[in-house]
Amino acid sequence: MTGTTLDDYTDRYAQRMRGMTASEIRALFAVASRPEVVSLAGGSPYVSALPLDAVGDMLGELITRHGANALQYCVGQGEMPLREVICEVMSLEGIDASCGASPDDVVITVGAQQALDLVSRVFLDPGDVVLAEGPSYVGALGVFQAAQADVVHVPMDESGLIPEALEEALTAVAASGRRAKFLYTVPNYHNPGGVTLPEDRRQRILEICQRGDVLVIEDNPYGLLGFDGDPLPALRSRVRDGVIYLGTFSKTFSSGVRMGWALAPHAVREKLVMASEAQILCPSMLSQSVVTAYFQTMPWQEQLKTFRTLYAERRDAALSALADFMPPETAWTHPGGGFFVWLTLPEGLDSKAMMPRAIHSRVAYVPGTGFYADGSGQRNLRLSYCFPPPERIREGVRRLSSVMEQELELRATFGATASDHSGRTDTPSPGLA
């Protein structure tokens, strides 16, 4: 096939590939990684805060003493020692034996992203409806798109998913003659919204889903990274059935080990294991051994406190800079944990159209359009404060505010931003205000 072009393969692609598009975040990585650019785009955890010398010693000991086992294949569900560690971690959020949580119902995955993909493979047929917060995690939208599902966004406010809006969405889906297969939600320190679902709404949302016979997929990467008080009880801690819980070690230890999990009802667990075996045979035994050794031998709860303090400092730097520099009529969320702030821009600004000017001014963010299945969110953007030091965060926000002010001045003078060549009228996006 020498000399072929990409077009020569078009008629060979599976139908599910036709609607797939590149991630807005991944597309930014090449530019945002340049040293002169202050990247407030990606959500990379600050792994340099780990005791790297001690972790290095742990890895050396692991290979010396258990290398023959750590470098082998393993069972498709994942090894029992790590599944026991996962149950210990989940107990911090109330998921324990009292609500039926057991290592037997944990499936080890290649990060929570694979867990989400497996759930979609098990439950979604083309044309099925998925309910998801608006905005929603871009990686989840990519998975649902690959499954050829239709995403119906449910609005959020400063307190997260709105129960009344969920009821309305379920009614509308039923009226169209279809059924929502599941609700996908990130209740704690939402990505990208930065908001957290309060106690009273958690119970109401579970009750609404139970009445509507809708499964809940609870994705919880940031639940142990709250800045004020103890972790909130997970949705899964309240019910034995009807919730599949997805977790990851990417934020609490290392994203590089690519270890996550799903806690699922027994019958679903079997399907997830079969789907995983068809996909990857088994999760990495070496990564499992590393995570198990870390949580069994290192002071990981003290390390969590270090992470929380560090991220709270950076959150404060971001909020302070936003208050000092942002133009009037800009609004933003005030996260109580996690990695992200969600901005709503003054009317007339388009975060995606503004992106080239921002990169030219050496600052990167993620446009809001990447977090909506229908491409709305033009007046929104996501800022990440987890990786840069506070002084770089402040400088990045200052650069961003300067870009916004230039765009506003151009619009006031010429009636459109310099980067808006489409003639399209901006419309306020749904979701967080």
N, C-alpha and C positions, 0 to 999 in steps of 0.2 A: 504493500500500500504506500510505496514511496511517492512523495509529492502530494499526498492528500492534505486537505484543509479541514478545519473544524466543521465546515458545512457538509463535508462528505459523510459525516457520522450522524447527521441530524435524524435521518429516517430509521436509525438503529436504536435510538434512545428509547427507554421505557417511558410510558405515558406520564408516570409520576415525576419525571425529570423536567417536564415542559414548564411547570409553574415554579420551579425552584430558582431562587435568585441568591446572589452573594450576600453574606451578612454585612450590614452597614459597619459593624465594629471591625470585622476581619479586614475589610477593605481599607480601613484607616491605619492598620498596624504599620505598614511600610513607612508611611509619612510620620506617624506619631512617634515612632521609635528614634527619629533623628534627634541628636542631643540638643539642638537649638530650639526644639519644639517642646513647650510645656504640655504634656499629655494629661488631660483630664478626661480621657476617653475610656480606655480599657479598665477592667476591674481586677487587675493582677494583685494578689495579696503580697504584703511586704514580708517575704520569707527571710530577709536578712535579719529580722528581729528574733529568729530562732537561735538557740545556742549551737551554732554550726559546728564548732569544734567537738562538742559532746555528741551531736548527731553523727559526725564523721566517725568518732570512736565506736558508737553504737553499730554503724554499718560495717566497720571492720570486724568487730566481734561477731556480728551476725553471719558474715560470709565465712569467717574462720571456723566457727562452731557448727553452723547449720547450712553451709553453702550447698551441699549435695541435695538437700531438700528444697532450699529456697530457689534453686535454679531449675527445678523440675516442673512438669505439668501438675495440675491439681483437679479437684472435682469442679463441675460446672457451676455449682451453687456458691463456691467459695469455701475457704477453710473455717472450721469451727472456732479456733481461737480468735480470729478476727471478728466473726459474727458475735461472739461473746463480748468482745471489746465494744462493738457497735451498740449492743444492748446497754452496756454501762454508760456510754455516751448519751444515748437517747433517754436514759432515766433522769438526766438533768432537766429534761423538759416534760417529765411526768409520764413518759412512755415506758412502762415496766410490766411486770407480771400481773399486776392488778388489773390492767386493761388488755391482757392477753398477749402481750409482746413476748416473743420467744426467739432465740437464735435459730430455731428450726424454720422460721418464716422470714428470715433475712436472706436476700440474694445479693451477693457482691457483684458490683458492676465497674466498668471503666469510667469512673466519675458518675455524677448524677445525670450527666447528659445521656449516657448509654441507658441508664435506668428509665429515663423519660422516653427514649426511643423504643425500648422494649415494651413499655406500657402501651405506647401507640401501636406497635405491631400486634399486640395481643387484642386490643379493643377496637381499633379504628378500621373501618372500611372506607373506600372512596365515597365522598359525599356525606359522611357522618358529621354531626355537629359537635364542636368542642366549645364550651364556654370558658372564657379567659378574661382576666382583668384587662381593662383598657386604661393605660398601656400595659403591655406584658413583656416578659423576658424574651429577648430576640431569639435565643437558642431554642426555646420551646416553640415559637412560631415557625422556625425552620423545620422542626420535627413534624409539626402538624401539617405543614405545607407538603413535605415529602410523603406523608400518609394520604394526601389528597383530601384532607378534612376541611370543612368550612368552619372558620373561627368566628364566633359571635362574641364581641367584646362587651363586658359588663362594666359600667362606669365606676370609678373610685372617687373619693374625696380625701380630705386630709386625714381621715380615719380609716382609709382602705376601702375594700369592696363594700358597696352599698347594698344591704339586704333587699330593700324594696326594688332596686334595679335588677337584682338577680331574679326575683319573682317575676318581674315584667319580662325579662329575657326568656325565662322558661315558658311563660304563657305564650309569647310570640313564636317561639320555636314549635310548641305544640300546635298552635293555630295554623302553622305552615304545613302540618302533617308529618313533621319529623320529630325525632327524639334526641335530646342532648346526651351523648355517651358519658361525658364527665365534665366536671368543673376543674380547671387547672388554676391553682392559686399559690402565691408566695406570700403568706400572711405576715411574716416577720421581716421588717426592714427591707421592704419590697425592692426588687430590681425590675424596672428602673426608678420606681416612684419614691423610694426612701421612706414610705409610710408603714405603719404597723397596725394590724387589725386589733381593736380593743376586745376585752373579755366578752362584753355583752353581744357584740356582733358575731363572735366565733360560734356561740351556741345557736344563734338565730340562723346563721348560714348552714350549719349542720342540719338543723331541723328542716329548713327549706329543701335541702338536697335529699334528705330522707323522705320527705313527703313526695317529692318529684321523682324518686327512684333514680337519683343521679349520683354516680360515683364521684368522690373527691380525690384529686391528686394533689397532695400537700408537698410542695417543694420547699425545702427549708435549709438553704446553704448558710444563712447568716444568724440563725436562731441563738447561737451561743456567743454572739458578738454584739450584744446590747450594752449600752453605756450606762444605764441607770437600773440598778436592782437586779433581781434574779431573772433567769429566762422565763418567758411566758409559757404556760402549759400548751403543748402542741394540740392541734385539732385531733390527731390520732390518740392522744391521751384520754379523750372524752368518750370515745366509742371504740368498740372492738371491730365492727364491720363498717364497710362503706367508705373507708379512707385508706388509700395507699400512700405511704410516707416515703419521700425520697430524701436522702441525705448524702453528704459528701465530706471528705477530709481535705478538700482543696483550700478551704478558708481557715480551718482550725489547725492544719499541719502544713501540707504542701500540695500545691496544684500539680507539681511535677510527677507525683506518684500515681496520679489518675486513679484514685480509688473512691468509689461511692457505693451506695446501696439502695435497695428498695425493701421496705417492710410491707408485706402484703398478706391478705388472707390465704389460708393454706392452699385452697384450690388454685388461686391466681398464682401463687408462688411457683407451682409446678409448671404452669404455662410460661412464666418468666424465665425459668431455668432452661426449658426447652428452646425458647427463642434465643437466649443468650448462647447456648451451646451451638446452635445453628449459625450464629453470627461470629463468635470468637473462640469456640471450643471451651475455653475456661479463662477466668481473669488471671492476670499476672501473679504467679506465686511469689516472685521476688518483691513486688510492690506490696502484696499482702503481708509478707514477712516483715518488711520495713515498718509498715504502719502498726502492726501488732507489737513489734519490739518497742517502738516509740511510746505507745500508750501503756505498755506494761512496765517499762523501765524508766521513763522520763517523767518529770513533774509537769504533766501536760495541763493540769488545771491552773497551775501558776503561770504557765506560758499563755493560757487564754487570757488571764488578767493583764499580762504584758501587751498582748494584741489589742485588747479592749481600750487600754489606756492610750496606746499609740494612735489607734483609729479615732478615738474621741478627740484627741488633740488636733488631728487633721480635719475632722468634721468641724470643730470649732474655728479653725483657720479659714475653712471654706465659707462658713456662715458669716464670719466677721468680714471677710473680703466682699462677699455679696452685698452685705448691708452698706459697706463703704463705697462701692464702685458702681453697682448696677443702676442703669437709668430708671427713672420713674415708670410705674406701671409694669415693672418686672416682678414676678412672684416666684417663690420657690418653697419647697418642702423643708421641714426641719427634722431630719432623721434622728431617731433615738438609738441607732445602731447600724451595722452594715457598712456599705461602701459608697452610697449614691445620694445625690441631690437631683431633684427634677425641677427644671425651670419652665415657666410659662413666660414667653417673650411679650413685649409690648405689641399691640395690634399693628399689623403691617410688616412685621419681620418674619422671615422664613428661615428656619435653622439650617435646612439643607442648601438653600440658595446662598446662604451666608458663609457656607463652609470654606470655599476657596479663599475668600478674604481672610478668614480666621487662620487658615494654614499659612497664608502669606505673612500674617502677623505673628506667627510662631506660637499658636495655641490650638489644641485639638479637643474636640468634644464629640459626642454621638448625637446626630440629629434625631428628633423625636419620631420621624417617619419610620425608623427601623423597628419601633416597638408596637406598631399597629399592623394588623394583617391587611388592612385596606389602604395602607400608605398615608393615612391621616397623621396628625401630630406635627404639622408644619410649624406651629408656634411653640413647640416644645423642644427641649434638649436635655440630655443627661450629662451630669458632671460626676466624675469619680474622684474621690479624695484619698483613696487607700494607699496609693503608691508614692506620690511626690512628697517631699518634706514640706512643712507648713509654709516656708518662705517661697517655695516654688508654686504652691497652690495659690498663694496671694498674688504672685506675679501673673500666673495664668488667668486668674479672674480679672485682674486689671487689664490684661491684653484683650480678653473677651469683651469687657465692657466698652473698651475703645472701639472695637469692631462694631458693636451694636450701635454706638453713638454715631459712627460714620454712616452706617446703613440708614439710621433714622434721619440724619441730615439730608442724605441723598433722596430719600423718599419725600421729605418735606419740600425739597427743591424741585425734583423732577417727577414726583408722583409714583415712583417705583424704585426699588433698590437697584444698584448698579449691576448686581448679579442676576436680576430677574429679567430674563430675556423672553420668557414664555408668554407674557401677557395674562397669565393666570391670576385671578383674584384670590388673595389669601382668605382662608376661612378658619375661624377658631377651631382647634381640635377638641375632640371629646376628652374626657378624663380629668386628671387632677387640675385644679385651678391654683 
